[in-house]
Amino acid sequence: MSDAELPPTIDVRTLETLLHDVPLEVTVELGRIRLNIADLAARLGPGSVIVLDKVTGAPLDVRVNARLVARAEAVAVGDRCAIRILEIVDKES
């Protein structure tokens, strides 16, 4: 494709204006565990404690539309859970 055939570029501000109200899903991951169905059925119930792969105090993964974008720590704001961003993850990581 030659330069004459390339679509015009959109500057960042124009793109932000265009997409400012597009919903994004932000997920904070506390940890993971892989269980087979029998283990899950045996462990899942009221009062069950399931140990995850992250150690206490380890940074939490912050994902936007499933893409890792930051790491954070859990904090409380009044009676609500919140996060404090510790670092923005380089997209090359």
PyMOL Python script that loads the backbone (N, CA, C, O; Angstrom):
from pymol import cmd

cmd.read_pdbstr("""\
ATOM      1  N   MET A   1       0.838  -1.169   0.000  1.00  0.00           N
ATOM      2  CA  MET A   1       0.000   0.000   0.000  1.00  0.00           C
ATOM      3  C   MET A   1       0.887   1.236   0.000  1.00  0.00           C
ATOM      4  O   MET A   1       1.767   1.361   0.852  1.00  0.00           O
ATOM      5  N   SER A   2       0.679   2.121  -0.907  1.00  0.00           N
ATOM      6  CA  SER A   2       1.475   3.338  -0.974  1.00  0.00           C
ATOM      7  C   SER A   2       0.923   4.373   0.000  1.00  0.00           C
ATOM      8  O   SER A   2      -0.185   4.224   0.516  1.00  0.00           O
ATOM      9  N   ASP A   3       1.714   5.433   0.250  1.00  0.00           N
ATOM     10  CA  ASP A   3       1.271   6.499   1.150  1.00  0.00           C
ATOM     11  C   ASP A   3      -0.033   7.125   0.674  1.00  0.00           C
ATOM     12  O   ASP A   3      -0.857   7.538   1.490  1.00  0.00           O
ATOM     13  N   ALA A   4      -0.227   7.197  -0.637  1.00  0.00           N
ATOM     14  CA  ALA A   4      -1.447   7.783  -1.188  1.00  0.00           C
ATOM     15  C   ALA A   4      -2.672   6.937  -0.858  1.00  0.00           C
ATOM     16  O   ALA A   4      -3.788   7.456  -0.817  1.00  0.00           O
ATOM     17  N   GLU A   5      -2.475   5.632  -0.620  1.00  0.00           N
ATOM     18  CA  GLU A   5      -3.594   4.734  -0.337  1.00  0.00           C
ATOM     19  C   GLU A   5      -3.865   4.563   1.155  1.00  0.00           C
ATOM     20  O   GLU A   5      -4.882   3.973   1.521  1.00  0.00           O
ATOM     21  N   LEU A   6      -2.981   5.066   2.034  1.00  0.00           N
ATOM     22  CA  LEU A   6      -3.162   4.912   3.469  1.00  0.00           C
ATOM     23  C   LEU A   6      -4.320   5.772   3.946  1.00  0.00           C
ATOM     24  O   LEU A   6      -4.501   6.891   3.466  1.00  0.00           O
ATOM     25  N   PRO A   7      -5.113   5.256   4.895  1.00  0.00           N
ATOM     26  CA  PRO A   7      -6.199   6.062   5.430  1.00  0.00           C
ATOM     27  C   PRO A   7      -5.638   7.235   6.228  1.00  0.00           C
ATOM     28  O   PRO A   7      -4.528   7.140   6.752  1.00  0.00           O
ATOM     29  N   PRO A   8      -6.371   8.328   6.332  1.00  0.00           N
ATOM     30  CA  PRO A   8      -5.878   9.467   7.103  1.00  0.00           C
ATOM     31  C   PRO A   8      -5.740   9.077   8.573  1.00  0.00           C
ATOM     32  O   PRO A   8      -6.524   8.275   9.081  1.00  0.00           O
ATOM     33  N   THR A   9      -4.756   9.637   9.247  1.00  0.00           N
ATOM     34  CA  THR A   9      -4.558   9.339  10.662  1.00  0.00           C
ATOM     35  C   THR A   9      -5.465  10.233  11.500  1.00  0.00           C
ATOM     36  O   THR A   9      -5.809  11.344  11.097  1.00  0.00           O
ATOM     37  N   ILE A  10      -5.844   9.729  12.669  1.00  0.00           N
ATOM     38  CA  ILE A  10      -6.678  10.488  13.602  1.00  0.00           C
ATOM     39  C   ILE A  10      -5.807  10.815  14.805  1.00  0.00           C
ATOM     40  O   ILE A  10      -5.121   9.942  15.339  1.00  0.00           O
ATOM     41  N   ASP A  11      -5.836  12.071  15.229  1.00  0.00           N
ATOM     42  CA  ASP A  11      -5.016  12.412  16.395  1.00  0.00           C
ATOM     43  C   ASP A  11      -5.670  11.851  17.663  1.00  0.00           C
ATOM     44  O   ASP A  11      -6.840  11.468  17.651  1.00  0.00           O
ATOM     45  N   VAL A  12      -4.913  11.807  18.734  1.00  0.00           N
ATOM     46  CA  VAL A  12      -5.350  11.171  19.975  1.00  0.00           C
ATOM     47  C   VAL A  12      -6.590  11.864  20.536  1.00  0.00           C
ATOM     48  O   VAL A  12      -7.523  11.188  20.969  1.00  0.00           O
ATOM     49  N   ARG A  13      -6.618  13.171  20.538  1.00  0.00           N
ATOM     50  CA  ARG A  13      -7.778  13.907  21.082  1.00  0.00           C
ATOM     51  C   ARG A  13      -9.059  13.589  20.301  1.00  0.00           C
ATOM     52  O   ARG A  13     -10.124  13.415  20.894  1.00  0.00           O
ATOM     53  N   THR A  14      -8.953  13.515  18.992  1.00  0.00           N
ATOM     54  CA  THR A  14     -10.119  13.181  18.173  1.00  0.00           C
ATOM     55  C   THR A  14     -10.591  11.766  18.492  1.00  0.00           C
ATOM     56  O   THR A  14     -11.791  11.514  18.603  1.00  0.00           O
ATOM     57  N   LEU A  15      -9.651  10.856  18.637  1.00  0.00           N
ATOM     58  CA  LEU A  15      -9.993   9.473  18.969  1.00  0.00           C
ATOM     59  C   LEU A  15     -10.648   9.394  20.349  1.00  0.00           C
ATOM     60  O   LEU A  15     -11.637   8.682  20.526  1.00  0.00           O
ATOM     61  N   GLU A  16     -10.102  10.120  21.323  1.00  0.00           N
ATOM     62  CA  GLU A  16     -10.691  10.133  22.665  1.00  0.00           C
ATOM     63  C   GLU A  16     -12.110  10.694  22.630  1.00  0.00           C
ATOM     64  O   GLU A  16     -13.002  10.170  23.297  1.00  0.00           O
ATOM     65  N   THR A  17     -12.318  11.740  21.867  1.00  0.00           N
ATOM     66  CA  THR A  17     -13.650  12.330  21.743  1.00  0.00           C
ATOM     67  C   THR A  17     -14.615  11.339  21.108  1.00  0.00           C
ATOM     68  O   THR A  17     -15.760  11.213  21.544  1.00  0.00           O
ATOM     69  N   LEU A  18     -14.166  10.654  20.106  1.00  0.00           N
ATOM     70  CA  LEU A  18     -14.993   9.690  19.409  1.00  0.00           C
ATOM     71  C   LEU A  18     -15.370   8.510  20.301  1.00  0.00           C
ATOM     72  O   LEU A  18     -16.498   8.020  20.233  1.00  0.00           O
ATOM     73  N   LEU A  19     -14.440   8.050  21.135  1.00  0.00           N
ATOM     74  CA  LEU A  19     -14.635   6.827  21.922  1.00  0.00           C
ATOM     75  C   LEU A  19     -14.885   7.068  23.410  1.00  0.00           C
ATOM     76  O   LEU A  19     -14.934   6.111  24.182  1.00  0.00           O
ATOM     77  N   HIS A  20     -15.043   8.318  23.825  1.00  0.00           N
ATOM     78  CA  HIS A  20     -15.100   8.627  25.258  1.00  0.00           C
ATOM     79  C   HIS A  20     -16.193   7.895  26.020  1.00  0.00           C
ATOM     80  O   HIS A  20     -16.047   7.675  27.223  1.00  0.00           O
ATOM     81  N   ASP A  21     -17.275   7.513  25.369  1.00  0.00           N
ATOM     82  CA  ASP A  21     -18.363   6.852  26.075  1.00  0.00           C
ATOM     83  C   ASP A  21     -18.477   5.350  25.772  1.00  0.00           C
ATOM     84  O   ASP A  21     -19.491   4.725  26.084  1.00  0.00           O
ATOM     85  N   VAL A  22     -17.443   4.786  25.171  1.00  0.00           N
ATOM     86  CA  VAL A  22     -17.436   3.342  24.917  1.00  0.00           C
ATOM     87  C   VAL A  22     -17.139   2.630  26.247  1.00  0.00           C
ATOM     88  O   VAL A  22     -16.117   2.906  26.876  1.00  0.00           O
ATOM     89  N   PRO A  23     -18.015   1.727  26.676  1.00  0.00           N
ATOM     90  CA  PRO A  23     -17.791   1.062  27.961  1.00  0.00           C
ATOM     91  C   PRO A  23     -16.591   0.110  27.914  1.00  0.00           C
ATOM     92  O   PRO A  23     -16.368  -0.593  26.929  1.00  0.00           O
ATOM     93  N   LEU A  24     -15.837   0.112  28.997  1.00  0.00           N
ATOM     94  CA  LEU A  24     -14.700  -0.788  29.154  1.00  0.00           C
ATOM     95  C   LEU A  24     -14.901  -1.580  30.435  1.00  0.00           C
ATOM     96  O   LEU A  24     -15.402  -1.054  31.428  1.00  0.00           O
ATOM     97  N   GLU A  25     -14.513  -2.827  30.407  1.00  0.00           N
ATOM     98  CA  GLU A  25     -14.600  -3.648  31.609  1.00  0.00           C
ATOM     99  C   GLU A  25     -13.255  -3.618  32.317  1.00  0.00           C
ATOM    100  O   GLU A  25     -12.241  -4.025  31.749  1.00  0.00           O
ATOM    101  N   VAL A  26     -13.244  -3.140  33.554  1.00  0.00           N
ATOM    102  CA  VAL A  26     -12.034  -3.112  34.368  1.00  0.00           C
ATOM    103  C   VAL A  26     -12.161  -4.219  35.403  1.00  0.00           C
ATOM    104  O   VAL A  26     -13.133  -4.282  36.155  1.00  0.00           O
ATOM    105  N   THR A  27     -11.155  -5.094  35.425  1.00  0.00           N
ATOM    106  CA  THR A  27     -11.141  -6.232  36.339  1.00  0.00           C
ATOM    107  C   THR A  27      -9.870  -6.178  37.172  1.00  0.00           C
ATOM    108  O   THR A  27      -8.789  -5.901  36.652  1.00  0.00           O
ATOM    109  N   VAL A  28     -10.004  -6.443  38.463  1.00  0.00           N
ATOM    110  CA  VAL A  28      -8.848  -6.543  39.348  1.00  0.00           C
ATOM    111  C   VAL A  28      -8.779  -7.994  39.810  1.00  0.00           C
ATOM    112  O   VAL A  28      -9.717  -8.521  40.409  1.00  0.00           O
ATOM    113  N   GLU A  29      -7.655  -8.620  39.518  1.00  0.00           N
ATOM    114  CA  GLU A  29      -7.513 -10.051  39.802  1.00  0.00           C
ATOM    115  C   GLU A  29      -6.761 -10.271  41.104  1.00  0.00           C
ATOM    116  O   GLU A  29      -5.606  -9.870  41.246  1.00  0.00           O
ATOM    117  N   LEU A  30      -7.427 -10.910  42.045  1.00  0.00           N
ATOM    118  CA  LEU A  30      -6.837 -11.219  43.336  1.00  0.00           C
ATOM    119  C   LEU A  30      -5.908 -12.421  43.243  1.00  0.00           C
ATOM    120  O   LEU A  30      -4.883 -12.458  43.924  1.00  0.00           O
ATOM    121  N   GLY A  31      -6.239 -13.381  42.431  1.00  0.00           N
ATOM    122  CA  GLY A  31      -5.411 -14.572  42.262  1.00  0.00           C
ATOM    123  C   GLY A  31      -6.178 -15.614  41.472  1.00  0.00           C
ATOM    124  O   GLY A  31      -7.325 -15.404  41.077  1.00  0.00           O
ATOM    125  N   ARG A  32      -5.521 -16.737  41.251  1.00  0.00           N
ATOM    126  CA  ARG A  32      -6.124 -17.826  40.469  1.00  0.00           C
ATOM    127  C   ARG A  32      -5.829 -19.165  41.122  1.00  0.00           C
ATOM    128  O   ARG A  32      -4.912 -19.311  41.931  1.00  0.00           O
ATOM    129  N   ILE A  33      -6.638 -20.127  40.740  1.00  0.00           N
ATOM    130  CA  ILE A  33      -6.387 -21.519  41.092  1.00  0.00           C
ATOM    131  C   ILE A  33      -7.036 -22.371  40.005  1.00  0.00           C
ATOM    132  O   ILE A  33      -8.080 -22.010  39.462  1.00  0.00           O
ATOM    133  N   ARG A  34      -6.428 -23.471  39.702  1.00  0.00           N
ATOM    134  CA  ARG A  34      -7.000 -24.397  38.720  1.00  0.00           C
ATOM    135  C   ARG A  34      -7.461 -25.635  39.483  1.00  0.00           C
ATOM    136  O   ARG A  34      -6.684 -26.272  40.195  1.00  0.00           O
ATOM    137  N   LEU A  35      -8.736 -25.957  39.318  1.00  0.00           N
ATOM    138  CA  LEU A  35      -9.322 -27.121  39.975  1.00  0.00           C
ATOM    139  C   LEU A  35     -10.086 -27.944  38.951  1.00  0.00           C
ATOM    140  O   LEU A  35     -10.649 -27.404  38.000  1.00  0.00           O
ATOM    141  N   ASN A  36     -10.098 -29.255  39.155  1.00  0.00           N
ATOM    142  CA  ASN A  36     -10.994 -30.058  38.326  1.00  0.00           C
ATOM    143  C   ASN A  36     -12.378 -30.010  38.960  1.00  0.00           C
ATOM    144  O   ASN A  36     -12.527 -29.515  40.078  1.00  0.00           O
ATOM    145  N   ILE A  37     -13.371 -30.506  38.278  1.00  0.00           N
ATOM    146  CA  ILE A  37     -14.753 -30.392  38.745  1.00  0.00           C
ATOM    147  C   ILE A  37     -14.955 -31.098  40.090  1.00  0.00           C
ATOM    148  O   ILE A  37     -15.676 -30.593  40.951  1.00  0.00           O
ATOM    149  N   ALA A  38     -14.335 -32.239  40.270  1.00  0.00           N
ATOM    150  CA  ALA A  38     -14.491 -32.970  41.533  1.00  0.00           C
ATOM    151  C   ALA A  38     -13.922 -32.166  42.702  1.00  0.00           C
ATOM    152  O   ALA A  38     -14.547 -32.086  43.760  1.00  0.00           O
ATOM    153  N   ASP A  39     -12.734 -31.567  42.517  1.00  0.00           N
ATOM    154  CA  ASP A  39     -12.138 -30.743  43.572  1.00  0.00           C
ATOM    155  C   ASP A  39     -12.991 -29.515  43.856  1.00  0.00           C
ATOM    156  O   ASP A  39     -13.197 -29.146  45.012  1.00  0.00           O
ATOM    157  N   LEU A  40     -13.482 -28.889  42.801  1.00  0.00           N
ATOM    158  CA  LEU A  40     -14.327 -27.708  42.977  1.00  0.00           C
ATOM    159  C   LEU A  40     -15.591 -28.065  43.756  1.00  0.00           C
ATOM    160  O   LEU A  40     -15.971 -27.356  44.688  1.00  0.00           O
ATOM    161  N   ALA A  41     -16.236 -29.155  43.376  1.00  0.00           N
ATOM    162  CA  ALA A  41     -17.457 -29.578  44.062  1.00  0.00           C
ATOM    163  C   ALA A  41     -17.182 -29.894  45.530  1.00  0.00           C
ATOM    164  O   ALA A  41     -18.017 -29.610  46.389  1.00  0.00           O
ATOM    165  N   ALA A  42     -16.024 -30.477  45.824  1.00  0.00           N
ATOM    166  CA  ALA A  42     -15.679 -30.837  47.194  1.00  0.00           C
ATOM    167  C   ALA A  42     -15.318 -29.616  48.037  1.00  0.00           C
ATOM    168  O   ALA A  42     -15.506 -29.632  49.253  1.00  0.00           O
ATOM    169  N   ARG A  43     -14.804 -28.558  47.408  1.00  0.00           N
ATOM    170  CA  ARG A  43     -14.304 -27.401  48.149  1.00  0.00           C
ATOM    171  C   ARG A  43     -15.241 -26.210  48.172  1.00  0.00           C
ATOM    172  O   ARG A  43     -15.074 -25.313  48.998  1.00  0.00           O
ATOM    173  N   LEU A  44     -16.221 -26.181  47.286  1.00  0.00           N
ATOM    174  CA  LEU A  44     -17.052 -24.994  47.140  1.00  0.00           C
ATOM    175  C   LEU A  44     -18.295 -25.091  48.005  1.00  0.00           C
ATOM    176  O   LEU A  44     -19.135 -25.969  47.806  1.00  0.00           O
ATOM    177  N   GLY A  45     -18.408 -24.198  48.952  1.00  0.00           N
ATOM    178  CA  GLY A  45     -19.588 -24.165  49.811  1.00  0.00           C
ATOM    179  C   GLY A  45     -19.455 -23.039  50.813  1.00  0.00           C
ATOM    180  O   GLY A  45     -18.381 -22.455  50.953  1.00  0.00           O
ATOM    181  N   PRO A  46     -20.526 -22.731  51.507  1.00  0.00           N
ATOM    182  CA  PRO A  46     -20.475 -21.669  52.520  1.00  0.00           C
ATOM    183  C   PRO A  46     -19.376 -21.937  53.544  1.00  0.00           C
ATOM    184  O   PRO A  46     -19.282 -23.034  54.095  1.00  0.00           O
ATOM    185  N   GLY A  47     -18.555 -20.937  53.790  1.00  0.00           N
ATOM    186  CA  GLY A  47     -17.468 -21.060  54.759  1.00  0.00           C
ATOM    187  C   GLY A  47     -16.187 -21.650  54.199  1.00  0.00           C
ATOM    188  O   GLY A  47     -15.175 -21.696  54.898  1.00  0.00           O
ATOM    189  N   SER A  48     -16.208 -22.100  52.952  1.00  0.00           N
ATOM    190  CA  SER A  48     -15.007 -22.676  52.336  1.00  0.00           C
ATOM    191  C   SER A  48     -13.934 -21.609  52.161  1.00  0.00           C
ATOM    192  O   SER A  48     -14.233 -20.456  51.851  1.00  0.00           O
ATOM    193  N   VAL A  49     -12.705 -22.000  52.360  1.00  0.00           N
ATOM    194  CA  VAL A  49     -11.564 -21.134  52.087  1.00  0.00           C
ATOM    195  C   VAL A  49     -10.770 -21.794  50.971  1.00  0.00           C
ATOM    196  O   VAL A  49     -10.343 -22.941  51.103  1.00  0.00           O
ATOM    197  N   ILE A  50     -10.572 -21.077  49.877  1.00  0.00           N
ATOM    198  CA  ILE A  50      -9.823 -21.599  48.737  1.00  0.00           C
ATOM    199  C   ILE A  50      -8.581 -20.739  48.577  1.00  0.00           C
ATOM    200  O   ILE A  50      -8.675 -19.534  48.342  1.00  0.00           O
ATOM    201  N   VAL A  51      -7.421 -21.363  48.704  1.00  0.00           N
ATOM    202  CA  VAL A  51      -6.146 -20.654  48.635  1.00  0.00           C
ATOM    203  C   VAL A  51      -5.803 -20.390  47.169  1.00  0.00           C
ATOM    204  O   VAL A  51      -5.865 -21.289  46.330  1.00  0.00           O
ATOM    205  N   LEU A  52      -5.442 -19.152  46.882  1.00  0.00           N
ATOM    206  CA  LEU A  52      -5.094 -18.741  45.522  1.00  0.00           C
ATOM    207  C   LEU A  52      -3.587 -18.722  45.339  1.00  0.00           C
ATOM    208  O   LEU A  52      -2.836 -18.950  46.288  1.00  0.00           O
ATOM    209  N   ASP A  53      -3.143 -18.447  44.113  1.00  0.00           N
ATOM    210  CA  ASP A  53      -1.718 -18.514  43.790  1.00  0.00           C
ATOM    211  C   ASP A  53      -0.911 -17.294  44.228  1.00  0.00           C
ATOM    212  O   ASP A  53       0.317 -17.371  44.265  1.00  0.00           O
ATOM    213  N   LYS A  54      -1.543 -16.184  44.558  1.00  0.00           N
ATOM    214  CA  LYS A  54      -0.790 -14.986  44.952  1.00  0.00           C
ATOM    215  C   LYS A  54      -0.558 -14.975  46.451  1.00  0.00           C
ATOM    216  O   LYS A  54      -1.401 -15.414  47.233  1.00  0.00           O
ATOM    217  N   VAL A  55       0.605 -14.463  46.835  1.00  0.00           N
ATOM    218  CA  VAL A  55       0.907 -14.335  48.255  1.00  0.00           C
ATOM    219  C   VAL A  55       0.285 -13.049  48.783  1.00  0.00           C
ATOM    220  O   VAL A  55       0.064 -12.102  48.029  1.00  0.00           O
ATOM    221  N   THR A  56       0.008 -13.023  50.069  1.00  0.00           N
ATOM    222  CA  THR A  56      -0.557 -11.841  50.700  1.00  0.00           C
ATOM    223  C   THR A  56       0.355 -10.645  50.474  1.00  0.00           C
ATOM    224  O   THR A  56       1.567 -10.739  50.667  1.00  0.00           O
ATOM    225  N   GLY A  57      -0.218  -9.536  50.070  1.00  0.00           N
ATOM    226  CA  GLY A  57       0.549  -8.324  49.830  1.00  0.00           C
ATOM    227  C   GLY A  57       1.110  -8.189  48.429  1.00  0.00           C
ATOM    228  O   GLY A  57       1.653  -7.141  48.080  1.00  0.00           O
ATOM    229  N   ALA A  58       0.987  -9.244  47.609  1.00  0.00           N
ATOM    230  CA  ALA A  58       1.482  -9.162  46.224  1.00  0.00           C
ATOM    231  C   ALA A  58       0.593  -8.195  45.437  1.00  0.00           C
ATOM    232  O   ALA A  58      -0.611  -8.117  45.684  1.00  0.00           O
ATOM    233  N   PRO A  59       1.180  -7.465  44.495  1.00  0.00           N
ATOM    234  CA  PRO A  59       0.371  -6.554  43.684  1.00  0.00           C
ATOM    235  C   PRO A  59      -0.719  -7.308  42.929  1.00  0.00           C
ATOM    236  O   PRO A  59      -0.527  -8.449  42.508  1.00  0.00           O
ATOM    237  N   LEU A  60      -1.864  -6.651  42.765  1.00  0.00           N
ATOM    238  CA  LEU A  60      -3.000  -7.211  42.045  1.00  0.00           C
ATOM    239  C   LEU A  60      -2.918  -6.791  40.586  1.00  0.00           C
ATOM    240  O   LEU A  60      -2.481  -5.682  40.280  1.00  0.00           O
ATOM    241  N   ASP A  61      -3.330  -7.662  39.696  1.00  0.00           N
ATOM    242  CA  ASP A  61      -3.345  -7.330  38.269  1.00  0.00           C
ATOM    243  C   ASP A  61      -4.609  -6.550  37.943  1.00  0.00           C
ATOM    244  O   ASP A  61      -5.710  -6.947  38.326  1.00  0.00           O
ATOM    245  N   VAL A  62      -4.444  -5.433  37.230  1.00  0.00           N
ATOM    246  CA  VAL A  62      -5.571  -4.625  36.772  1.00  0.00           C
ATOM    247  C   VAL A  62      -5.660  -4.823  35.266  1.00  0.00           C
ATOM    248  O   VAL A  62      -4.700  -4.576  34.536  1.00  0.00           O
ATOM    249  N   ARG A  63      -6.825  -5.272  34.814  1.00  0.00           N
ATOM    250  CA  ARG A  63      -7.027  -5.552  33.393  1.00  0.00           C
ATOM    251  C   ARG A  63      -8.156  -4.688  32.856  1.00  0.00           C
ATOM    252  O   ARG A  63      -9.172  -4.487  33.522  1.00  0.00           O
ATOM    253  N   VAL A  64      -7.967  -4.182  31.648  1.00  0.00           N
ATOM    254  CA  VAL A  64      -9.020  -3.474  30.930  1.00  0.00           C
ATOM    255  C   VAL A  64      -9.329  -4.305  29.693  1.00  0.00           C
ATOM    256  O   VAL A  64      -8.463  -4.533  28.849  1.00  0.00           O
ATOM    257  N   ASN A  65     -10.582  -4.754  29.599  1.00  0.00           N
ATOM    258  CA  ASN A  65     -10.989  -5.669  28.522  1.00  0.00           C
ATOM    259  C   ASN A  65     -10.009  -6.833  28.394  1.00  0.00           C
ATOM    260  O   ASN A  65      -9.595  -7.184  27.289  1.00  0.00           O
ATOM    261  N   ALA A  66      -9.643  -7.424  29.522  1.00  0.00           N
ATOM    262  CA  ALA A  66      -8.780  -8.601  29.639  1.00  0.00           C
ATOM    263  C   ALA A  66      -7.301  -8.318  29.404  1.00  0.00           C
ATOM    264  O   ALA A  66      -6.485  -9.226  29.561  1.00  0.00           O
ATOM    265  N   ARG A  67      -6.922  -7.101  29.036  1.00  0.00           N
ATOM    266  CA  ARG A  67      -5.512  -6.772  28.807  1.00  0.00           C
ATOM    267  C   ARG A  67      -4.910  -6.209  30.097  1.00  0.00           C
ATOM    268  O   ARG A  67      -5.458  -5.283  30.694  1.00  0.00           O
ATOM    269  N   LEU A  68      -3.783  -6.776  30.519  1.00  0.00           N
ATOM    270  CA  LEU A  68      -3.089  -6.296  31.706  1.00  0.00           C
ATOM    271  C   LEU A  68      -2.572  -4.882  31.447  1.00  0.00           C
ATOM    272  O   LEU A  68      -1.800  -4.659  30.514  1.00  0.00           O
ATOM    273  N   VAL A  69      -3.002  -3.924  32.280  1.00  0.00           N
ATOM    274  CA  VAL A  69      -2.596  -2.533  32.080  1.00  0.00           C
ATOM    275  C   VAL A  69      -1.882  -1.936  33.286  1.00  0.00           C
ATOM    276  O   VAL A  69      -1.166  -0.944  33.151  1.00  0.00           O
ATOM    277  N   ALA A  70      -2.069  -2.530  34.471  1.00  0.00           N
ATOM    278  CA  ALA A  70      -1.463  -1.953  35.671  1.00  0.00           C
ATOM    279  C   ALA A  70      -1.384  -2.997  36.768  1.00  0.00           C
ATOM    280  O   ALA A  70      -1.963  -4.079  36.678  1.00  0.00           O
ATOM    281  N   ARG A  71      -0.644  -2.632  37.809  1.00  0.00           N
ATOM    282  CA  ARG A  71      -0.605  -3.421  39.042  1.00  0.00           C
ATOM    283  C   ARG A  71      -1.003  -2.483  40.169  1.00  0.00           C
ATOM    284  O   ARG A  71      -0.705  -1.289  40.131  1.00  0.00           O
ATOM    285  N   ALA A  72      -1.683  -3.033  41.176  1.00  0.00           N
ATOM    286  CA  ALA A  72      -2.237  -2.202  42.231  1.00  0.00           C
ATOM    287  C   ALA A  72      -2.219  -2.930  43.560  1.00  0.00           C
ATOM    288  O   ALA A  72      -1.939  -4.126  43.634  1.00  0.00           O
ATOM    289  N   GLU A  73      -2.526  -2.174  44.616  1.00  0.00           N
ATOM    290  CA  GLU A  73      -2.697  -2.786  45.925  1.00  0.00           C
ATOM    291  C   GLU A  73      -4.122  -2.525  46.389  1.00  0.00           C
ATOM    292  O   GLU A  73      -4.730  -1.516  46.032  1.00  0.00           O
ATOM    293  N   ALA A  74      -4.639  -3.440  47.179  1.00  0.00           N
ATOM    294  CA  ALA A  74      -5.989  -3.297  47.708  1.00  0.00           C
ATOM    295  C   ALA A  74      -5.967  -2.302  48.863  1.00  0.00           C
ATOM    296  O   ALA A  74      -5.068  -2.331  49.703  1.00  0.00           O
ATOM    297  N   VAL A  75      -6.963  -1.424  48.896  1.00  0.00           N
ATOM    298  CA  VAL A  75      -7.135  -0.470  49.990  1.00  0.00           C
ATOM    299  C   VAL A  75      -8.618  -0.397  50.321  1.00  0.00           C
ATOM    300  O   VAL A  75      -9.458  -0.859  49.549  1.00  0.00           O
ATOM    301  N   ALA A  76      -8.929   0.178  51.457  1.00  0.00           N
ATOM    302  CA  ALA A  76     -10.318   0.413  51.835  1.00  0.00           C
ATOM    303  C   ALA A  76     -10.582   1.913  51.783  1.00  0.00           C
ATOM    304  O   ALA A  76      -9.758   2.718  52.219  1.00  0.00           O
ATOM    305  N   VAL A  77     -11.734   2.272  51.247  1.00  0.00           N
ATOM    306  CA  VAL A  77     -12.195   3.657  51.240  1.00  0.00           C
ATOM    307  C   VAL A  77     -13.556   3.627  51.932  1.00  0.00           C
ATOM    308  O   VAL A  77     -14.570   3.266  51.334  1.00  0.00           O
ATOM    309  N   GLY A  78     -13.552   4.009  53.189  1.00  0.00           N
ATOM    310  CA  GLY A  78     -14.765   3.858  53.987  1.00  0.00           C
ATOM    311  C   GLY A  78     -15.094   2.393  54.108  1.00  0.00           C
ATOM    312  O   GLY A  78     -14.262   1.602  54.552  1.00  0.00           O
ATOM    313  N   ASP A  79     -16.307   2.016  53.715  1.00  0.00           N
ATOM    314  CA  ASP A  79     -16.697   0.603  53.777  1.00  0.00           C
ATOM    315  C   ASP A  79     -16.623  -0.077  52.411  1.00  0.00           C
ATOM    316  O   ASP A  79     -17.212  -1.139  52.211  1.00  0.00           O
ATOM    317  N   ARG A  80     -15.900   0.535  51.473  1.00  0.00           N
ATOM    318  CA  ARG A  80     -15.797  -0.001  50.103  1.00  0.00           C
ATOM    319  C   ARG A  80     -14.376  -0.479  49.824  1.00  0.00           C
ATOM    320  O   ARG A  80     -13.413   0.078  50.351  1.00  0.00           O
ATOM    321  N   CYS A  81     -14.252  -1.498  49.004  1.00  0.00           N
ATOM    322  CA  CYS A  81     -12.955  -1.953  48.520  1.00  0.00           C
ATOM    323  C   CYS A  81     -12.513  -1.019  47.399  1.00  0.00           C
ATOM    324  O   CYS A  81     -13.337  -0.520  46.632  1.00  0.00           O
ATOM    325  N   ALA A  82     -11.216  -0.789  47.313  1.00  0.00           N
ATOM    326  CA  ALA A  82     -10.665   0.062  46.255  1.00  0.00           C
ATOM    327  C   ALA A  82      -9.259  -0.420  45.943  1.00  0.00           C
ATOM    328  O   ALA A  82      -8.740  -1.317  46.608  1.00  0.00           O
ATOM    329  N   ILE A  83      -8.654   0.171  44.943  1.00  0.00           N
ATOM    330  CA  ILE A  83      -7.263  -0.145  44.617  1.00  0.00           C
ATOM    331  C   ILE A  83      -6.466   1.142  44.480  1.00  0.00           C
ATOM    332  O   ILE A  83      -6.998   2.191  44.117  1.00  0.00           O
ATOM    333  N   ARG A  84      -5.187   1.036  44.778  1.00  0.00           N
ATOM    334  CA  ARG A  84      -4.230   2.121  44.550  1.00  0.00           C
ATOM    335  C   ARG A  84      -3.274   1.618  43.479  1.00  0.00           C
ATOM    336  O   ARG A  84      -2.616   0.594  43.662  1.00  0.00           O
ATOM    337  N   ILE A  85      -3.197   2.333  42.366  1.00  0.00           N
ATOM    338  CA  ILE A  85      -2.325   1.927  41.266  1.00  0.00           C
ATOM    339  C   ILE A  85      -0.871   2.093  41.698  1.00  0.00           C
ATOM    340  O   ILE A  85      -0.464   3.157  42.164  1.00  0.00           O
ATOM    341  N   LEU A  86      -0.106   1.036  41.536  1.00  0.00           N
ATOM    342  CA  LEU A  86       1.313   1.045  41.870  1.00  0.00           C
ATOM    343  C   LEU A  86       2.179   1.287  40.637  1.00  0.00           C
ATOM    344  O   LEU A  86       3.190   1.987  40.701  1.00  0.00           O
ATOM    345  N   GLU A  87       1.768   0.697  39.511  1.00  0.00           N
ATOM    346  CA  GLU A  87       2.539   0.855  38.282  1.00  0.00           C
ATOM    347  C   GLU A  87       1.663   0.618  37.068  1.00  0.00           C
ATOM    348  O   GLU A  87       0.707  -0.156  37.116  1.00  0.00           O
ATOM    349  N   ILE A  88       1.993   1.282  35.995  1.00  0.00           N
ATOM    350  CA  ILE A  88       1.378   1.040  34.701  1.00  0.00           C
ATOM    351  C   ILE A  88       2.279   0.046  33.977  1.00  0.00           C
ATOM    352  O   ILE A  88       3.496   0.222  33.920  1.00  0.00           O
ATOM    353  N   VAL A  89       1.676  -0.985  33.433  1.00  0.00           N
ATOM    354  CA  VAL A  89       2.441  -2.051  32.786  1.00  0.00           C
ATOM    355  C   VAL A  89       2.743  -1.654  31.347  1.00  0.00           C
ATOM    356  O   VAL A  89       1.848  -1.284  30.588  1.00  0.00           O
ATOM    357  N   ASP A  90       4.004  -1.735  30.991  1.00  0.00           N
ATOM    358  CA  ASP A  90       4.437  -1.443  29.630  1.00  0.00           C
ATOM    359  C   ASP A  90       3.819  -2.474  28.697  1.00  0.00           C
ATOM    360  O   ASP A  90       3.842  -3.667  29.001  1.00  0.00           O
ATOM    361  N   LYS A  91       3.270  -2.042  27.574  1.00  0.00           N
ATOM    362  CA  LYS A  91       2.606  -2.983  26.685  1.00  0.00           C
ATOM    363  C   LYS A  91       3.555  -4.007  26.083  1.00  0.00           C
ATOM    364  O   LYS A  91       3.106  -5.009  25.526  1.00  0.00           O
ATOM    365  N   GLU A  92       4.851  -3.775  26.184  1.00  0.00           N
ATOM    366  CA  GLU A  92       5.846  -4.739  25.705  1.00  0.00           C
ATOM    367  C   GLU A  92       6.013  -5.885  26.680  1.00  0.00           C
ATOM    368  O   GLU A  92       6.562  -6.924  26.314  1.00  0.00           O
ATOM    369  N   SER A  93       5.544  -5.723  27.937  1.00  0.00           N
ATOM    370  CA  SER A  93       5.720  -6.753  28.976  1.00  0.00           C
ATOM    371  C   SER A  93       4.849  -7.946  28.726  1.00  0.00           C
ATOM    372  O   SER A  93       4.873  -8.902  29.501  1.00  0.00           O
TER     373      SER A  93
END
""", "prot")
cmd.dss("prot")
cmd.show_as("cartoon", "prot")
cmd.util.cbc("prot")
cmd.orient("prot")
